[in-house]
Amino acid sequence: MRPYYNFSRVATNEVVPVLLTLLTKQDEDATDEEYNISRAAYQCLQLYAQSVGGLVIPPVLQFVEANLRQPDWHQRDAAVSAFGAIMEGPDEKVLDPIVKQALPVLIDMMSDKVLQVQDSAAYALGRICEACSESIDPATHLPTLISSLFRGLASNPKMAASCCWALMNLAERFSGEIGCQENPLSPHFNESVSSLLQVTERPDADNQLRTAAYEVLNTFVMNAAQDSLPTVASLSDVIIKRLEGTIPLQAQVVSVEDRITLEEMQTSLCSVLLAIVQRLEKEIAPQSDRIMHVLLQILNTVGPKSSVPDAVFATVGSLANALEESFATYMEAFTPFLYNALGNQEEPALCSMAIGLVSDITRSMGPQCQPYCDTFMNYLLNNLRVGFLNPLLF
Amino acid sequence: MALKNAFSAREYSRLREVQEKWLQQVDAETKKGVKDITLQTLASDNAQAGQAAAQVIASIAAIELPRDQWPELMPTLVRNVGEGADHLKQASLTTIGFICESEDQDLRDSLAQHSNAILTAVVQGARKEETNDEVRLAAISALGDSLEFVKENFKNEGERNYIMQVVCEATQATDSRIQEGAFGCLNRIMSLYYDTMRFYMEKALFGLTIMGMKSEDEDVAKLAVEFWSTVCEEEISIEDDNAQVCLPYSKSVLQANISREG
């Protein structure tokens, strides 16, 4: 046993109030990466809650109550942040009534007149979704919680990161049992998907906002209950169409920014498609021709050193798993790309991905893969011989 | 300068190559000449020259200290700090700092055996009796870099008391750079030597760090906040470790300890 002196516990009532005061010294011009005194204090408060548990609650609640309605936004912002900071550490049962009481207030703060406060409220809600989701009542809290996060996401790109993070935590926590008929997300599923499809189409959306929103869409699809699958199926249509729409863009790329935007978009769409295929399994079959067609087109048109093929390969792999022996139809068209990647030792990540894909494809196609096995083996043996992939292979 | 550049190759393999050359191709007399000259350059009143000499010495030390080939280095540096003029003191302390912050594993492994010399020099330079702020600053930064090599000294209550006294006093220096250095030391000390900190927490650290968090100087305040982050991190991990040691009744034992201690 190591000695344990309770320094943090003994000092709680001296240290925590100072940290709380320091939280009010936000610098509104600080970039996300900047590390300043209020951020240092936030981190310390988080650790304090983990170290002393419930002891941190009284001074923080006192501070929250005193500052939540102050005219100075620094104080309101600090109050909201302080609450979120202590969600991990204290016993969930102790937090439960407090969180239940705070949820409507925090949701309210999402409409504060200062953007910074809105953003901190979204982040605090994200912390609750992450650490105390048991306290969120699906019937009373979830409707307003979800709609306020979507409103925040739509209102300002600067809030995208916090809102998306909260929504992803929420989707993961409320997915229910695997294979369940419905889950707490079900009543909100359709609306959530259409909000996300809107945000990702917005002309003023920057890459960061779009990518984050697609990630949320991804998470919603992966955590969809059975009764949401029809929506997932119709979503596949939209996503395939959007992916098809990116093909002509390749020819219009003039700047580095254009290229990054296009690649991020294709990667995001491929990931959503992957989630859809995984969720629908065999039911994806009617769409598989279109999916393979567009994926092959992407592989044909991407520039060198692009990371898009990684995403495409992953999606192809999920399709092979879903279709099993029927995937054989696409082998003639797909193998040239696969062989290329297997022999491409300049790009070890893609090459090792291709090796994984070989095992996916052979496992799902069974005896049907026999005509390709000689070539597969040659490439695999060659990779072994080169040896550079050894650590990745074993 | 050329010497410095020759020794501070960025690439590891290149560095090894240079080190091999020094070991095998340079004759003893030349080596002694170079070492003597760089040690003398520490005394230069041109600060840049002193700085460059400090780097060269640290590079040679990385080769020779692990092989016990430069026994007079540490005593010389200690003597410089004790008796030298201010710029020699400062350059010598900077040299010790460079040696201690080196990433060279062989060198790091060999430093514990020089802990007495290192501590004598840096603690002397960091005392509040040192009137030159540049010297004191160089000493407190070198102390921060040397802390992980002085485990043995930290076990000795008398030495520990003295180190803690010097660091605590340095948090009250008028020069905020020295305060920052001192709080940096306290953070490292808390994470390296938590087990011996009870007495100092009660007597001083508790009050000093709370005051530090309220400092006008944002960097000082941040470091004082980080001190408490370090305390929490240590205690979270100690609780985890101890819970694993006594799994069956961990909760109740810890709870009992808490109420007794608290």
Interface residues (C-beta under 8 A of the other chain):
Chain A: M1 R2 P3 Y4 Y5 N6 F7 S8 R9 V10 A11 E14 V15 V18 L19 L22 Y35 N36 I37 A40 A41 Q43 C44 L47 Y48 Q50 S51 V52
Chain B: Y194 D195 M197 R198 M201 F206 I210 M213 K214 E218 A221 K222 V225 E226 W228 S229 V231 C232 E233 E235 I236 I238 E239 D241 N242 V245 C246 L254 N257 I258 E261 G262
